Amino acid sequence: MTLALAGSLLWGGSVWLWLAGICAGKILIRLFLTIALAIAVYILTYALIIGGILWLLIY
C-alpha cells in the first residue's frame, strides 16, 4: 500500500491503479516462478529416468 501511495504521488495516477499494477506484478512473478520450477522438475525427472535406464544397462 505504501508503494502504491508513493507511486501515485510521484507520477500521478490513481492509488487503486498503482495497487492493481503491483498486485498484477506479484501474480506475474509468482506465475513465472511456478512455470520455471515446473520446467526444472520436468527436466530433473527425465534426467533421473534416463540416468536410471543407463545405469541398469551398464550394470
C-alpha positions as CSV (number, residue, x, y, z in Angstrom):
1,M,0.0,0.0,0.0
2,T,2.9,2.4,0.8
3,L,4.5,1.7,-2.6
4,A,1.2,2.4,-4.3
5,L,0.7,5.6,-2.4
6,A,4.2,6.8,-3.1
7,G,4.0,5.9,-6.8
8,S,0.7,7.7,-7.2
9,L,2.1,10.8,-5.5
10,L,5.3,10.8,-7.5
11,W,4.0,10.0,-11.0
12,G,0.3,10.9,-10.7
13,G,-2.5,8.5,-11.3
14,S,-4.9,6.7,-9.0
15,V,-3.8,4.8,-5.9
16,W,-6.1,2.0,-6.9
17,L,-4.4,1.8,-10.4
18,W,-1.0,1.5,-8.7
19,L,-2.3,-1.1,-6.3
20,A,-3.8,-3.1,-9.1
21,G,-0.5,-2.9,-11.0
22,I,1.5,-4.1,-8.0
23,C,-0.9,-7.0,-7.4
24,A,-0.7,-7.9,-11.1
25,G,3.1,-7.8,-11.0
26,K,3.2,-10.1,-8.0
27,I,0.8,-12.5,-9.7
28,L,3.0,-12.5,-12.9
29,I,6.2,-13.1,-10.9
30,R,4.6,-16.0,-9.0
31,L,3.3,-17.4,-12.3
32,F,6.8,-17.1,-13.9
33,L,8.5,-18.8,-10.8
34,T,5.9,-21.6,-10.8
35,I,6.5,-22.2,-14.5
36,A,10.3,-22.2,-14.1
37,L,10.0,-24.6,-11.2
38,A,7.8,-26.9,-13.2
39,I,10.2,-26.9,-16.1
40,A,13.1,-27.7,-13.7
41,V,11.2,-30.6,-12.1
42,Y,10.3,-31.9,-15.5
43,I,13.9,-31.8,-16.7
44,L,15.2,-33.4,-13.5
45,T,12.6,-36.2,-13.7
46,Y,13.5,-37.1,-17.2
47,A,17.2,-36.9,-16.3
48,L,16.6,-39.3,-13.4
49,I,14.6,-41.7,-15.7
50,I,17.3,-41.7,-18.4
51,G,20.0,-42.0,-15.8
52,G,18.3,-44.9,-14.2
53,I,17.9,-46.7,-17.6
54,L,21.5,-46.1,-18.5
55,W,22.6,-47.3,-15.0
56,L,20.6,-50.5,-15.5
57,L,22.0,-51.1,-19.0
58,I,25.6,-50.5,-17.8
59,Y,25.4,-52.7,-14.7
